[in-house]
Amino acid sequence: MTKDHKDHFGEKLKEAERAREHQYFAERDRQLLAKLRGAQEGKQEEVVKEAAQMRCPKCGVHLQQRTVRDIHVAECSACHGVWLGQGELEKIGQRESDGWIARWLRTEFPESK
């Protein structure tokens, strides 16, 4: 091999090494940017969740908590919508074993066996 051949081969190796280095840093930058975007999206979700807390899903007015016959409900003063918490619908169904609500609950939510 001639000296020019060795220099040419050495330059090719250096170019390949630089290319791999550029690929490594480009991938690392992509990963860091994705991580930052994920953190920002998480913060935005928290802000939206906090802003929507105890607001009417229909009109956005703050909901008022009420207790009617031991059933806790959230009521909208603007559109008069009523929202039940977890387990409240079942309490209503237990009180009315033969009423239309209980029959509807049994058809919509059959007990799993």
C-alpha positions in Angstrom: 0.0 0.0 0.0 1.1 3.4 -0.8 1.2 6.3 1.6 -1.7 8.0 -0.2 -3.8 4.8 0.2 -3.1 4.8 3.9 -4.0 8.5 4.3 -7.2 8.0 2.2 -8.2 5.0 4.3 -7.5 6.9 7.6 -9.6 9.8 6.4 -12.5 7.4 5.6 -12.3 6.0 9.1 -12.3 9.5 10.6 -15.4 10.4 8.5 -17.2 7.3 9.6 -16.4 8.0 13.2 -17.7 11.6 12.9 -20.9 10.3 11.2 -21.5 7.9 14.1 -20.9 10.6 16.6 -23.3 12.9 14.8 -25.9 10.1 14.8 -25.4 9.5 18.5 -25.9 13.1 19.5 -28.8 13.6 17.1 -30.6 10.6 18.7 -29.8 11.8 22.2 -31.1 15.3 21.4 -34.3 13.7 20.0 -34.8 11.7 23.2 -34.2 14.8 25.4 -36.7 16.8 23.4 -39.3 14.0 23.6 -38.8 13.9 27.4 -39.2 17.6 27.7 -42.4 17.6 25.6 -43.8 14.8 27.7 -43.1 16.8 30.9 -44.8 19.9 29.4 -47.8 17.8 28.3 -48.1 16.4 31.8 -48.1 19.9 33.3 -50.7 21.1 30.8 -52.9 18.2 31.7 -52.6 19.0 35.4 -53.6 22.7 34.7 -56.6 21.6 32.6 -57.7 19.1 35.2 -57.4 21.6 38.0 -59.4 24.2 36.0 -62.1 21.7 35.2 -62.4 20.4 38.8 -66.0 20.8 40.1 -67.3 22.4 37.0 -70.3 21.5 35.0 -69.3 19.4 31.9 -72.2 21.0 30.0 -71.8 24.8 30.7 -68.7 25.1 32.8 -70.3 26.8 35.9 -69.0 25.7 39.3 -71.0 22.8 40.7 -72.6 23.0 44.2 -72.5 20.0 46.5 -75.8 18.9 47.9 -77.0 15.9 50.0 -80.5 14.7 49.2 -81.7 11.8 51.4 -78.2 10.6 52.1 -77.3 10.8 48.4 -74.4 13.2 47.6 -74.9 15.1 44.3 -73.2 17.9 42.4 -75.7 20.3 41.0 -75.2 23.1 38.4 -77.0 26.3 39.3 -77.0 27.4 35.6 -78.3 24.4 33.6 -79.7 22.5 36.6 -77.8 19.3 35.7 -77.1 16.8 38.4 -74.1 14.6 38.7 -73.7 11.6 41.0 -70.5 10.4 42.6 -69.2 6.8 42.5 -71.7 4.5 44.2 -74.5 7.0 44.5 -76.5 5.5 41.6 -76.4 2.1 43.3 -77.7 3.6 46.6 -80.7 5.0 44.7 -81.2 1.6 43.1 -81.1 -0.2 46.5 -83.9 2.1 47.8 -86.2 1.4 44.9 -86.1 -2.4 44.4 -89.2 -2.3 42.2 -88.9 1.2 40.7 -88.0 2.0 37.2 -84.5 3.2 38.2 -83.7 -0.2 39.8 -85.0 -2.1 36.8 -82.9 0.1 34.5 -79.8 -0.4 36.7 -80.2 -4.2 36.7 -80.4 -4.2 32.9 -77.6 -1.8 32.3 -75.2 -3.1 35.0 -75.8 -6.8 35.6 -73.9 -8.2 38.5 -70.8 -10.1 37.3 -70.5 -13.7 38.4 
